[in-house]
């Protein structure tokens, strides 16, 4: 694997982990808990994480295109950096606006307390991989 291929590969992994974290509650929570889950995802922030997943999917395609040299790698590094920043900013707004009582009302799952912060960390990982990609290409 070329040195320039490692950052986009890590970016693909970060995006897939983001998608898994966003959609894991739909699998892990019971139907009764999912009734309150829509409030958690849809009523706070600019857009919910499930809608922002589209940005992660686009980033996966871009990272893969840059890794396989189907698109100019410097162009991909810049685009994924912008997508990552937008994703992280929107997830940050969502994560800080969700009240604790909404999270507590969803269910008894202890991991749910940390879910929004995990989603935020994974969105920040996309930015980190984009910066790493730009550095590997000597753009920064």
Phi and psi in degrees as GROMACS dihedral restraints (atoms count N, CA, C in turn):
[ dihedral_restraints ]
;  ai    aj    ak    al  type     phi  dphi    fc
    3     4     5     6     1   -66.9    20    10
    4     5     6     7     1   154.7    20    10
    6     7     8     9     1   -60.2    20    10
    7     8     9    10     1   -35.1    20    10
    9    10    11    12     1   -72.7    20    10
   10    11    12    13     1   -12.7    20    10
   12    13    14    15     1   -88.1    20    10
   13    14    15    16     1   -19.5    20    10
   15    16    17    18     1   -65.7    20    10
   16    17    18    19     1   -48.5    20    10
   18    19    20    21     1   -61.2    20    10
   19    20    21    22     1   -44.1    20    10
   21    22    23    24     1   -67.4    20    10
   22    23    24    25     1   -30.7    20    10
   24    25    26    27     1   -64.9    20    10
   25    26    27    28     1   -43.7    20    10
   27    28    29    30     1   -64.0    20    10
   28    29    30    31     1   -35.7    20    10
   30    31    32    33     1   -64.2    20    10
   31    32    33    34     1   -40.2    20    10
   33    34    35    36     1   -62.0    20    10
   34    35    36    37     1   -44.3    20    10
   36    37    38    39     1   -61.8    20    10
   37    38    39    40     1   -43.3    20    10
   39    40    41    42     1   -62.2    20    10
   40    41    42    43     1   -41.3    20    10
   42    43    44    45     1   -66.6    20    10
   43    44    45    46     1   -41.7    20    10
   45    46    47    48     1   -64.9    20    10
   46    47    48    49     1   -41.1    20    10
   48    49    50    51     1   -64.2    20    10
   49    50    51    52     1   -38.1    20    10
   51    52    53    54     1   -59.0    20    10
   52    53    54    55     1   -48.0    20    10
   54    55    56    57     1   -61.7    20    10
   55    56    57    58     1   -41.3    20    10
   57    58    59    60     1   -63.6    20    10
   58    59    60    61     1   -41.7    20    10
   60    61    62    63     1   -65.8    20    10
   61    62    63    64     1   -37.5    20    10
   63    64    65    66     1   -68.8    20    10
   64    65    66    67     1   -41.0    20    10
   66    67    68    69     1   -95.9    20    10
   67    68    69    70     1    -5.1    20    10
   69    70    71    72     1   -58.8    20    10
   70    71    72    73     1   -40.8    20    10
   72    73    74    75     1   -60.3    20    10
   73    74    75    76     1   -29.9    20    10
   75    76    77    78     1   -66.0    20    10
   76    77    78    79     1   -25.5    20    10
   78    79    80    81     1   -92.8    20    10
   79    80    81    82     1   -39.8    20    10
   81    82    83    84     1   -82.6    20    10
   82    83    84    85     1   -26.3    20    10
   84    85    86    87     1   -90.8    20    10
   85    86    87    88     1   152.1    20    10
   87    88    89    90     1   -75.4    20    10
   88    89    90    91     1   170.0    20    10
   90    91    92    93     1   -64.3    20    10
   91    92    93    94     1   -35.7    20    10
   93    94    95    96     1   -65.6    20    10
   94    95    96    97     1   -39.4    20    10
   96    97    98    99     1   -71.1    20    10
   97    98    99   100     1   -32.9    20    10
   99   100   101   102     1   -67.0    20    10
  100   101   102   103     1   -21.2    20    10
  102   103   104   105     1   -62.0    20    10
  103   104   105   106     1   -39.5    20    10
  105   106   107   108     1   -86.2    20    10
  106   107   108   109     1    -9.0    20    10
  108   109   110   111     1   -71.5    20    10
  109   110   111   112     1   -30.9    20    10
  111   112   113   114     1   -60.9    20    10
  112   113   114   115     1   -37.0    20    10
  114   115   116   117     1   -61.4    20    10
  115   116   117   118     1   -41.9    20    10
  117   118   119   120     1   -62.1    20    10
  118   119   120   121     1   -43.2    20    10
  120   121   122   123     1   -87.6    20    10
  121   122   123   124     1   -33.0    20    10
  123   124   125   126     1  -103.8    20    10
  124   125   126   127     1   -20.9    20    10
  126   127   128   129     1   -98.2    20    10
  127   128   129   130     1     0.8    20    10
  129   130   131   132     1  -129.0    20    10
  130   131   132   133     1   151.1    20    10
  132   133   134   135     1    76.4    20    10
  133   134   135   136     1  -175.2    20    10
  135   136   137   138     1   -77.4    20    10
  136   137   138   139     1   -42.5    20    10
  138   139   140   141     1  -150.0    20    10
  139   140   141   142     1   147.6    20    10
  141   142   143   144     1   -74.6    20    10
  142   143   144   145     1   158.5    20    10
  144   145   146   147     1   -59.2    20    10
  145   146   147   148     1   -31.6    20    10
  147   148   149   150     1   -67.4    20    10
  148   149   150   151     1   -30.8    20    10
  150   151   152   153     1   -76.9    20    10
  151   152   153   154     1   -33.2    20    10
  153   154   155   156     1   -72.1    20    10
  154   155   156   157     1   -11.5    20    10
  156   157   158   159     1   -60.6    20    10
  157   158   159   160     1   -25.0    20    10
  159   160   161   162     1   -59.8    20    10
  160   161   162   163     1   -38.7    20    10
  162   163   164   165     1   -63.8    20    10
  163   164   165   166     1   -39.0    20    10
  165   166   167   168     1   -66.4    20    10
  166   167   168   169     1   -37.3    20    10
  168   169   170   171     1   -66.5    20    10
  169   170   171   172     1   -42.5    20    10
  171   172   173   174     1   -62.6    20    10
  172   173   174   175     1   -40.0    20    10
  174   175   176   177     1   -64.0    20    10
  175   176   177   178     1   -37.0    20    10
  177   178   179   180     1   -60.5    20    10
  178   179   180   181     1   -46.8    20    10
  180   181   182   183     1   -61.7    20    10
  181   182   183   184     1   -43.6    20    10
  183   184   185   186     1   -65.5    20    10
  184   185   186   187     1   -46.6    20    10
  186   187   188   189     1   -58.6    20    10
  187   188   189   190     1   -42.3    20    10
  189   190   191   192     1   -65.8    20    10
  190   191   192   193     1   -40.1    20    10
  192   193   194   195     1   -65.5    20    10
  193   194   195   196     1   -40.0    20    10
  195   196   197   198     1   -69.1    20    10
  196   197   198   199     1   -38.6    20    10
  198   199   200   201     1   -64.7    20    10
  199   200   201   202     1   -38.5    20    10
  201   202   203   204     1   -92.6    20    10
  202   203   204   205     1     7.8    20    10
  204   205   206   207     1    61.2    20    10
  205   206   207   208     1    31.1    20    10
  207   208   209   210     1   -85.0    20    10
  208   209   210   211     1   -18.3    20    10
  210   211   212   213     1  -134.2    20    10
  211   212   213   214     1   152.6    20    10
  213   214   215   216     1   -58.2    20    10
  214   215   216   217     1   123.6    20    10
  216   217   218   219     1   -57.9    20    10
  217   218   219   220     1   -36.4    20    10
  219   220   221   222     1   -67.9    20    10
  220   221   222   223     1   -34.9    20    10
  222   223   224   225     1   -64.5    20    10
  223   224   225   226     1   -43.7    20    10
  225   226   227   228     1   -65.0    20    10
  226   227   228   229     1   -42.0    20    10
  228   229   230   231     1   -60.2    20    10
  229   230   231   232     1   -42.1    20    10
  231   232   233   234     1   -68.1    20    10
  232   233   234   235     1   -44.0    20    10
  234   235   236   237     1   -64.4    20    10
  235   236   237   238     1   -43.9    20    10
  237   238   239   240     1   -68.9    20    10
  238   239   240   241     1   -29.3    20    10
  240   241   242   243     1   -65.2    20    10
  241   242   243   244     1   -45.2    20    10
  243   244   245   246     1   -65.3    20    10
  244   245   246   247     1   -46.3    20    10
  246   247   248   249     1   -59.5    20    10
  247   248   249   250     1   -42.4    20    10
  249   250   251   252     1   -63.7    20    10
  250   251   252   253     1   -41.9    20    10
  252   253   254   255     1   -64.3    20    10
  253   254   255   256     1   -43.9    20    10
  255   256   257   258     1   -63.6    20    10
  256   257   258   259     1   -45.5    20    10
  258   259   260   261     1   -58.8    20    10
  259   260   261   262     1   -48.3    20    10
  261   262   263   264     1   -64.7    20    10
  262   263   264   265     1   -41.1    20    10
  264   265   266   267     1   -62.7    20    10
  265   266   267   268     1   -46.1    20    10
  267   268   269   270     1   -67.1    20    10
  268   269   270   271     1   -39.0    20    10
  270   271   272   273     1   -67.5    20    10
  271   272   273   274     1   -37.6    20    10
  273   274   275   276     1   -61.5    20    10
  274   275   276   277     1   -45.9    20    10
  276   277   278   279     1   -60.1    20    10
  277   278   279   280     1   -44.1    20    10
  279   280   281   282     1   -63.3    20    10
  280   281   282   283     1   -46.5    20    10
  282   283   284   285     1   -63.5    20    10
  283   284   285   286     1   -38.2    20    10
  285   286   287   288     1   -83.2    20    10
  286   287   288   289     1   -16.3    20    10
  288   289   290   291     1   -92.4    20    10
  289   290   291   292     1   -14.2    20    10
  291   292   293   294     1   -76.0    20    10
  292   293   294   295     1   119.1    20    10
  294   295   296   297     1   -70.7    20    10
  295   296   297   298     1   151.8    20    10
  297   298   299   300     1   -60.0    20    10
  298   299   300   301     1   -36.7    20    10
  300   301   302   303     1   -66.6    20    10
  301   302   303   304     1   -27.4    20    10
  303   304   305   306     1   -69.4    20    10
  304   305   306   307     1   -42.9    20    10
  306   307   308   309     1   -63.8    20    10
  307   308   309   310     1   -43.1    20    10
  309   310   311   312     1   -67.1    20    10
  310   311   312   313     1   -28.7    20    10
  312   313   314   315     1   -78.3    20    10
  313   314   315   316     1   -13.4    20    10
  315   316   317   318     1   -70.6    20    10
  316   317   318   319     1   -46.9    20    10
  318   319   320   321     1   179.0    20    10
  319   320   321   322     1  -171.6    20    10
  321   322   323   324     1   -93.7    20    10
  322   323   324   325     1    -1.4    20    10
  324   325   326   327     1   -64.5    20    10
  325   326   327   328     1   120.0    20    10
  327   328   329   330     1   -67.1    20    10
  328   329   330   331     1   -31.9    20    10
  330   331   332   333     1   -67.2    20    10
  331   332   333   334     1   -20.3    20    10
  333   334   335   336     1   -66.0    20    10
  334   335   336   337     1   -26.2    20    10
  336   337   338   339     1   -60.8    20    10
  337   338   339   340     1   -33.9    20    10
  339   340   341   342     1  -100.0    20    10
  340   341   342   343     1    -4.3    20    10
  342   343   344   345     1   -56.9    20    10
  343   344   345   346     1   -49.0    20    10
  345   346   347   348     1   -65.2    20    10
  346   347   348   349     1   -31.6    20    10
  348   349   350   351     1   -75.6    20    10
  349   350   351   352     1   -31.8    20    10
  351   352   353   354     1   -67.1    20    10
  352   353   354   355     1   -43.4    20    10
  354   355   356   357     1   -60.9    20    10
  355   356   357   358     1   -41.6    20    10
  357   358   359   360     1   -63.7    20    10
  358   359   360   361     1   -44.1    20    10
  360   361   362   363     1   -62.9    20    10
  361   362   363   364     1   -39.3    20    10
  363   364   365   366     1   -70.2    20    10
  364   365   366   367     1   -33.1    20    10
  366   367   368   369     1   -69.2    20    10
  367   368   369   370     1   -35.2    20    10
  369   370   371   372     1   -68.4    20    10
  370   371   372   373     1   -28.3    20    10
  372   373   374   375     1   -65.0    20    10
  373   374   375   376     1   -31.6    20    10
  375   376   377   378     1   -63.8    20    10
  376   377   378   379     1   -42.6    20    10
  378   379   380   381     1   -62.9    20    10
  379   380   381   382     1   -44.7    20    10
  381   382   383   384     1   -60.7    20    10
  382   383   384   385     1   -41.5    20    10
  384   385   386   387     1   -67.0    20    10
  385   386   387   388     1   -35.2    20    10
  387   388   389   390     1   -67.1    20    10
  388   389   390   391     1   -41.5    20    10
  390   391   392   393     1   -65.0    20    10
  391   392   393   394     1   -42.4    20    10
  393   394   395   396     1   -60.6    20    10
  394   395   396   397     1   -41.3    20    10
  396   397   398   399     1   -62.6    20    10
  397   398   399   400     1   -45.0    20    10
  399   400   401   402     1   -62.3    20    10
  400   401   402   403     1   -39.6    20    10
  402   403   404   405     1   -67.9    20    10
  403   404   405   406     1   -39.0    20    10
  405   406   407   408     1   -64.7    20    10
  406   407   408   409     1   -28.6    20    10
  408   409   410   411     1   -89.8    20    10
  409   410   411   412     1     4.3    20    10
  411   412   413   414     1    60.3    20    10
  412   413   414   415     1    37.8    20    10
  414   415   416   417     1   -92.0    20    10
  415   416   417   418     1   -19.6    20    10
